[in-house]
Amino acid sequence: MRDVAVVSFAQSKSVRADPVRNEVEILMPVIQDAVANSGIPSKEIGFTCSGSADYLAGQPFAFVYGLEAIGAWPPVRESHVEADGAWALYEAWVLLQEGEIDSALVYGFGKSSPGSLRDVLTRQLDPYYLAPLWPDAISLAALQARALLETTEHTERELAEVAARSRRDAVANPNAQLTGDADPEALLKEPYIASPLRKHDCAPISDGAAAVVLAAGDLARKVSKRPAWIRGIDHRVEPHYPGVRDLARSPSTRAAAEKAGALSGPIDVAELYAPFTSQELILRDALGLAKPNGTKINPSGGALAANPMMAAGLIRIGEAATRVSSGEANRALAHATSGPCLQQNLVCVLEGE
Amino acid sequence: MGEPVEIIQTPIRLEYQYTPGVSRSRYLKGLIEGKILGERCERCHKVYVGGGSGACARDGIPMSDVVELPHVGTVTSFCIVNVPFAGATVEIPYTMAAILLDGADIPLNGLIQEIPADQVRMGLRVEAVWIPAGERTFTETIKHWRPSGEDDAPIDDVLKWMRADA
């Protein structure tokens, strides 16, 4: 495997709704930051891959529009995934393995504010049996949370504790949207919005963007004092129809973690893309982090503090890499998810030299 | 068992609130005031018009230098529409053209009227016909474009503009 590292990361501050800027206007300063901080001249970056979804803004070809933010002239090699930027990073990593290029720019962006996100997300469901029923994203997550509480030892109090910890940790994150002190007992007195989920169990709705620069081998060592090396990365998928899955467990996360080599040693930091508190518990169970012995979970506050669609997974990788590069962590795990109820999962293991 | 189900209809409706962004908002507001506002890139000096993303697509930097453009330009390409479609308000055949305004580096799309469709040509000089001030909306400002009466632009100039590296 060729050594490839995250050498730069930038993100916008997540906001509930940016009423002024369009996606490209949000993206441009983020990409400029990521490229400038990488130390690699933008014209020398060998490949670009982005993640976005047309349904968020309700406009076709969001990714072509997004390309305007990078100055794709002359056109070199640009690609796109209709998914979170974490999957765009996976594509770039695969291309870097081939050895033809030494660096890549990856970005993800999304404004969820133009539409009703919980309804928009129903369009990713199977179009014959499920999508016509419009089961919104929060209701589906509530079904999953119910399955978790009924079939495992987990409790509603643990859900509230996840929410409280996420908001508290997000205080130190200048890009977070939901921060502050919250008492789990007080949170448990809040009304349900879709039982057993309360408002604090659900990620905020966010507009935002993120970008990462990857570099291979000697180039990474040249431009970064401490590159965050990708030691393993893998993604797995479960059946599309939630009714045929055991929603309380995430075998695809487990499989991706095994393939990425995540389980072979201690993890200092884990950044998990869990847009619902219940999903964090499911992910931790799958990753052997139910009782995190020395593993810091979501020090950024995670998706419960900021959830820009199509960027939040890439942000997990960027946050984990930042902690490795700063020396705060030596071995970090980043996770991204896509689809209803943790249907698809990606695990990336990052290490210092 | 009855007849097998061969087709189902699942109507979809989603509503969105569109954010044009800083650059497009300026362009749209300009049209209401009867102005065509373009933007110049400080790096490549190209002038874009038509309500772009706010970025110079070539350099990936924000366009902030606003340029007011004249209401006359040159047809660089066109197509003649012969197929009627629901909601159409223009009599067929009609011509849609790429119109390069004087001083711009990217053409606008516009409807050509007041000339038979089969007489529209590359190099034809056209001018904007506006909906009267006070009656304009963000989606209806320039009614159409018509021949300005000037001599055609030399074809070599038109071809030059159409090259990707122009």
HADDOCK unambig.tbl for C-alpha pairs under 7 A between the chains (distance, minus, plus):
assign (segid A and resid 19 and name CA) (segid B and resid 19 and name CA) 6.47 0.50 0.50
assign (segid A and resid 20 and name CA) (segid B and resid 19 and name CA) 6.74 0.50 0.50
assign (segid A and resid 20 and name CA) (segid B and resid 21 and name CA) 5.38 0.50 0.50
assign (segid A and resid 20 and name CA) (segid B and resid 22 and name CA) 6.14 0.50 0.50
assign (segid A and resid 21 and name CA) (segid B and resid 21 and name CA) 4.28 0.50 0.50
assign (segid A and resid 21 and name CA) (segid B and resid 22 and name CA) 5.78 0.50 0.50
assign (segid A and resid 22 and name CA) (segid B and resid 19 and name CA) 5.96 0.50 0.50
assign (segid A and resid 22 and name CA) (segid B and resid 20 and name CA) 6.02 0.50 0.50
assign (segid A and resid 22 and name CA) (segid B and resid 21 and name CA) 4.31 0.50 0.50
assign (segid A and resid 24 and name CA) (segid B and resid 53 and name CA) 6.06 0.50 0.50
assign (segid A and resid 25 and name CA) (segid B and resid 54 and name CA) 6.37 0.50 0.50
assign (segid A and resid 28 and name CA) (segid B and resid 61 and name CA) 6.91 0.50 0.50
assign (segid A and resid 58 and name CA) (segid B and resid 16 and name CA) 6.63 0.50 0.50
assign (segid A and resid 68 and name CA) (segid B and resid 55 and name CA) 5.94 0.50 0.50
assign (segid A and resid 68 and name CA) (segid B and resid 56 and name CA) 6.66 0.50 0.50
assign (segid A and resid 68 and name CA) (segid B and resid 57 and name CA) 4.19 0.50 0.50
assign (segid A and resid 68 and name CA) (segid B and resid 60 and name CA) 5.94 0.50 0.50
assign (segid A and resid 69 and name CA) (segid B and resid 55 and name CA) 5.98 0.50 0.50
assign (segid A and resid 69 and name CA) (segid B and resid 57 and name CA) 6.66 0.50 0.50
assign (segid A and resid 69 and name CA) (segid B and resid 60 and name CA) 4.68 0.50 0.50
assign (segid A and resid 69 and name CA) (segid B and resid 61 and name CA) 6.90 0.50 0.50
assign (segid A and resid 70 and name CA) (segid B and resid 60 and name CA) 4.46 0.50 0.50
assign (segid A and resid 71 and name CA) (segid B and resid 56 and name CA) 6.86 0.50 0.50
assign (segid A and resid 71 and name CA) (segid B and resid 57 and name CA) 4.93 0.50 0.50
assign (segid A and resid 71 and name CA) (segid B and resid 58 and name CA) 4.40 0.50 0.50
assign (segid A and resid 71 and name CA) (segid B and resid 59 and name CA) 4.11 0.50 0.50
assign (segid A and resid 71 and name CA) (segid B and resid 60 and name CA) 3.63 0.50 0.50
assign (segid A and resid 72 and name CA) (segid B and resid 57 and name CA) 6.74 0.50 0.50
assign (segid A and resid 72 and name CA) (segid B and resid 58 and name CA) 6.01 0.50 0.50
assign (segid A and resid 73 and name CA) (segid B and resid 58 and name CA) 5.04 0.50 0.50
assign (segid A and resid 114 and name CA) (segid B and resid 16 and name CA) 4.89 0.50 0.50
assign (segid A and resid 114 and name CA) (segid B and resid 17 and name CA) 4.62 0.50 0.50
assign (segid A and resid 114 and name CA) (segid B and resid 18 and name CA) 5.99 0.50 0.50
assign (segid A and resid 115 and name CA) (segid B and resid 15 and name CA) 5.98 0.50 0.50
assign (segid A and resid 115 and name CA) (segid B and resid 16 and name CA) 4.46 0.50 0.50
assign (segid A and resid 115 and name CA) (segid B and resid 17 and name CA) 6.45 0.50 0.50
assign (segid A and resid 132 and name CA) (segid B and resid 10 and name CA) 5.71 0.50 0.50
